[in-house]
Amino acid sequence: MLLLIELTGVSKVYQSKDSVVHALRDIDLKVEKGEIFGIIGHSGAGKSTLLRCVNLLEKPTSGTVKVGDVVMTGLSEKELQERRKKIGMIFQHFNLLSTATVRENIAFPLKISKYPKKAIKQRVDELLELVGLAEHGDKYPAQLSGGQKQRVGIARALANDPDVLLSDEATSALDPQTTDSILELLLDINRKLGITILLITHEMHVIRAICDRVAVMEQGRIIESGEVLDVFLNPQHATTKEFVSQVSEELDTEILRSKAEGRIVRIHYMGEMAYEPILYETVRATDATFVILQGTVSRMKETPYGQLIVELRGSQEDTDQIIERLRSRGLEVNIIL
Ligand SMILES: Nc1ncnc2c1ncn2[C@@H]1O[C@H](COP(=O)(O)OP(=O)(O)OP(=O)(O)O)[C@@H](O)[C@H]1O
């Protein structure tokens, strides 16, 4: 895989008269070309600072930032301005010009890049079509819904045909339904244009919906990172577990404990895996029985992903054997009780 963004040993210290804030501490991050990479963390973890260090809107105190072949931290201000044209950015509050129409907002970066006038109109038409706003070009931002405003933001960010899109909490100001439609648009853009997306969020839902890999930040550090599925199935750090629980079914272990006669396990399955026959066959080979206590199906990006909470009733030996066999058939099994 080709690396598109590479941060090495990046630190950022904000220093004022009476305080020193270590916003980023020795960050190493590699984002591959074509992937959607998510950074999640609580408020103050350093996400915005990290994102803004990628296009050098924020200058790292130390470390290097490379985007494509270009060492961003080695560029002059003029060179930076040029390189930034190929790094689009979208924002939580859209940052649109309120006195300009949708078309004018989208045309803005093209004018700065000295696009020929005729080509601008055509490019804006293409972008309006891409983000689903073909009918709204002559409106002003105040006449649009939040989701539509973000679509304008996305069109503007894509105007100069960037290789990277940085997304700073792009869906945080939107309701859940609108959030999903914007996430779908980002996924669509990633697929159609092959554009690499680096996004920051405090919502695990966003990570699960569209990201390939995720990094968890806390106090200026990356505390955990990996493929989204691996992090979901095996969160290591307490903060990661907390984020994962945002999108997991809550289990009332007290109730389970009082009702259960046997051992309770959580089985995760992915894609079209036919878990029920596997479970049935595996249990049938022993003297044990099972009861399904809870089952959910959701999506991880576009792959169906489910969890099944099962009570295994039988001897320790039988239930051990069942768990081992399920695991050997590729299912992820966690023992809850
Ligand atoms: N310009 C600045 N001057 C001084 N301190 C700053 C500045 N920008 C950010 N910080 C501090 O750096 C730390 C990281 O902030 P940052 O905004 O990157 O976090 P975040 O994870 O994006 O949080 P949020 O989601 O609240 O924006 C915080 O303690 C913040 O107060």
The ligand as a Gaussian input file, in Angstrom:
#p B3LYP/6-31G(d) Opt

LIG

0 1
 N       -4.514000      27.955000      19.978000
 C       -4.408000      27.321000      21.161000
 N       -3.788000      27.894000      22.208000
 C       -3.644000      27.252000      23.389000
 N       -4.127000      26.018000      23.634000
 C       -4.754000      25.389000      22.635000
 C       -4.952000      26.003000      21.350000
 N       -5.627000      25.147000      20.543000
 C       -5.856000      24.045000      21.299000
 N       -5.331000      24.186000      22.546000
 C       -5.362000      23.172000      23.621000
 O       -4.791000      21.984000      23.124000
 C       -5.492000      20.834000      23.599000
 C       -5.992000      20.018000      22.430000
 O       -7.008000      20.762000      21.752000
 P       -7.754000      20.268000      20.453000
 O       -8.711000      21.328000      20.046000
 O       -6.759000      19.805000      19.466000
 O       -8.551000      18.999000      21.014000
 P       -9.770000      18.229000      20.369000
 O       -9.549000      16.802000      20.681000
 O       -9.917000      18.619000      18.963000
 O      -10.986000      18.766000      21.212000
 P      -12.354000      19.434000      20.685000
 O      -13.155000      18.305000      20.139000
 O      -12.927000      20.000000      21.936000
 O      -11.935000      20.474000      19.685000
 C       -6.581000      21.376000      24.509000
 O       -6.112000      21.338000      25.844000
 C       -6.764000      22.795000      24.046000
 O       -7.228000      23.612000      25.094000

